[in-house]
């Protein structure tokens, strides 16, 4: 399957997001391959996607060897509808261009910062 960027990917990821501290915009993100034989990913990149502008992805971090992460949303983030996207790589070098899986969470709303 080809991703939006034209890079080959083999799996679709299920991505879940839980707010752990809404006042500080902390999230817990988990991802799993939607396949019977769930692969192990060496690294994953986490992006925040503004749903009003789907082409705008904000890089939030890199995770090595895990299927979960805690992330902080940017302090200046505008209120609105967002999703988290995960790009997962089976090799230790995510820069080799082999995107093995991608997934997007359900939409969630970020309130204005207080």
C-alpha positions as a Markdown table, in Angstrom:
| # | Residue | x | y | z |
|---|---|---|---|---|
| 1 | Unk | 0.0 | 0.0 | 0.0 |
| 2 | Unk | 1.3 | 3.5 | -0.9 |
| 3 | Unk | 1.2 | 6.3 | 1.7 |
| 4 | Unk | 0.2 | 9.8 | 0.8 |
| 5 | Unk | 3.9 | 10.6 | 0.3 |
| 6 | Unk | 4.2 | 7.7 | -2.2 |
| 7 | Unk | 6.4 | 5.6 | 0.2 |
| 8 | Unk | 5.6 | 1.9 | 0.4 |
| 9 | Unk | 3.9 | 0.9 | 3.7 |
| 10 | Unk | 3.0 | -2.7 | 4.8 |
| 11 | Unk | 0.7 | -2.2 | 7.7 |
| 12 | Unk | -2.0 | 0.2 | 9.0 |
| 13 | Unk | -1.7 | 1.3 | 12.6 |
| 14 | Unk | -4.5 | 1.6 | 15.1 |
| 15 | Unk | -3.7 | 4.8 | 17.1 |
| 16 | Unk | -5.3 | 5.7 | 20.4 |
| 17 | Unk | -5.0 | 9.0 | 22.3 |
| 18 | Unk | -5.8 | 9.7 | 26.0 |
| 19 | Unk | -5.4 | 13.0 | 27.7 |
| 20 | Unk | -3.4 | 12.5 | 30.9 |
| 21 | Unk | -3.4 | 16.1 | 32.0 |
| 22 | Unk | -5.8 | 18.3 | 29.9 |
| 23 | Unk | -4.7 | 21.5 | 31.7 |
| 24 | Unk | -1.1 | 21.0 | 30.5 |
| 25 | Unk | -2.1 | 19.4 | 27.2 |
| 26 | Unk | -0.3 | 16.1 | 28.0 |
| 27 | Unk | -1.3 | 13.0 | 25.9 |
| 28 | Unk | -0.6 | 9.3 | 26.1 |
| 29 | Unk | -0.4 | 7.8 | 22.6 |
| 30 | Unk | -0.5 | 4.1 | 21.7 |
| 31 | Unk | -0.3 | 2.3 | 18.4 |
| 32 | Unk | -0.6 | -1.2 | 17.1 |
| 33 | Unk | -0.5 | -2.8 | 13.7 |
| 34 | Unk | -3.8 | -3.9 | 12.3 |
| 35 | Unk | -2.6 | -7.4 | 11.3 |
| 36 | Unk | -2.7 | -10.9 | 12.6 |
| 37 | Unk | 1.1 | -11.1 | 12.8 |
| 38 | Unk | 1.8 | -7.8 | 14.6 |
| 39 | Unk | 5.3 | -6.7 | 13.7 |
| 40 | Unk | 7.8 | -5.0 | 16.0 |
| 41 | Unk | 8.8 | -1.5 | 15.0 |
| 42 | Unk | 12.2 | -0.2 | 15.8 |
| 43 | Unk | 11.1 | 3.5 | 15.7 |
| 44 | Unk | 8.1 | 5.7 | 15.3 |
| 45 | Unk | 7.7 | 9.3 | 14.6 |
| 46 | Unk | 4.7 | 11.2 | 16.2 |
| 47 | Unk | 2.9 | 14.0 | 14.4 |
| 48 | Unk | 0.1 | 16.3 | 15.4 |
| 49 | Unk | -2.3 | 17.0 | 12.5 |
| 50 | Unk | -4.5 | 20.0 | 12.4 |
| 51 | Unk | -7.8 | 18.8 | 10.8 |
| 52 | Unk | -8.7 | 22.1 | 9.4 |
| 53 | Unk | -5.5 | 21.8 | 7.3 |
| 54 | Unk | -4.8 | 18.1 | 6.8 |
| 55 | Unk | -1.5 | 18.7 | 5.0 |
| 56 | Unk | -0.1 | 20.5 | 8.1 |
| 57 | Unk | 1.7 | 18.0 | 10.3 |
| 58 | Unk | 3.7 | 19.1 | 13.4 |
| 59 | Unk | 6.5 | 16.8 | 14.5 |
| 60 | Unk | 6.2 | 15.9 | 18.2 |
| 61 | Unk | 8.9 | 13.3 | 18.7 |
| 62 | Unk | 10.7 | 10.1 | 17.9 |
| 63 | Unk | 10.2 | 6.9 | 19.9 |
| 64 | Unk | 12.6 | 3.9 | 19.7 |
| 65 | Unk | 11.4 | 0.3 | 20.3 |
| 66 | Unk | 8.1 | 1.1 | 22.0 |
| 67 | Unk | 4.4 | 1.1 | 21.0 |
| 68 | Unk | 3.5 | 4.1 | 23.2 |
| 69 | Unk | 4.6 | 7.5 | 24.3 |
| 70 | Unk | 3.7 | 10.5 | 26.4 |
| 71 | Unk | 3.8 | 13.8 | 24.6 |
| 72 | Unk | 3.2 | 17.4 | 25.4 |
| 73 | Unk | 1.3 | 19.6 | 22.8 |
| 74 | Unk | 3.0 | 22.8 | 21.9 |
| 75 | Unk | 2.1 | 25.6 | 24.3 |
| 76 | Unk | 1.0 | 28.1 | 21.5 |
| 77 | Unk | -1.2 | 25.5 | 19.9 |
| 78 | Unk | -4.5 | 27.1 | 18.7 |
| 79 | Unk | -7.8 | 25.6 | 19.9 |
| 80 | Unk | -9.4 | 23.3 | 17.4 |
| 81 | Unk | -9.8 | 19.8 | 16.0 |
| 82 | Unk | -6.7 | 17.6 | 15.8 |
| 83 | Unk | -5.5 | 14.0 | 15.4 |
| 84 | Unk | -2.2 | 12.2 | 16.0 |
| 85 | Unk | -0.4 | 10.4 | 13.2 |
| 86 | Unk | 2.2 | 7.7 | 13.7 |
| 87 | Unk | 4.8 | 6.8 | 11.1 |
| 88 | Unk | 6.4 | 3.4 | 12.1 |
| 89 | Unk | 9.7 | 1.9 | 10.8 |
| 90 | Unk | 10.8 | -1.7 | 11.1 |
| 91 | Unk | 14.5 | -0.8 | 10.7 |
| 92 | Unk | 16.5 | 1.1 | 13.3 |
| 93 | Unk | 17.2 | 3.8 | 10.7 |
| 94 | Unk | 13.9 | 5.6 | 10.0 |
| 95 | Unk | 15.7 | 7.8 | 7.5 |
| 96 | Unk | 16.1 | 5.0 | 5.0 |
| 97 | Unk | 12.7 | 5.9 | 3.5 |
| 98 | Unk | 11.0 | 2.6 | 4.3 |
| 99 | Unk | 7.8 | 3.5 | 6.0 |
| 100 | Unk | 6.4 | 0.2 | 7.3 |
| 101 | Unk | 3.2 | 1.5 | 8.8 |
| 102 | Unk | 1.1 | 4.6 | 9.3 |
| 103 | Unk | -2.0 | 5.3 | 11.4 |
| 104 | Unk | -4.1 | 8.2 | 12.5 |
| 105 | Unk | -6.1 | 8.6 | 15.7 |
| 106 | Unk | -9.7 | 9.6 | 16.0 |
| 107 | Unk | -10.3 | 13.4 | 16.1 |
| 108 | Unk | -10.0 | 15.1 | 19.4 |
| 109 | Unk | -10.5 | 18.8 | 20.4 |
| 110 | Unk | -7.9 | 21.0 | 22.1 |
| 111 | Unk | -9.3 | 23.9 | 24.1 |
| 112 | Unk | -7.7 | 27.3 | 24.3 |
| 113 | Unk | -4.8 | 27.5 | 26.6 |
| 114 | Unk | -5.5 | 29.1 | 30.0 |
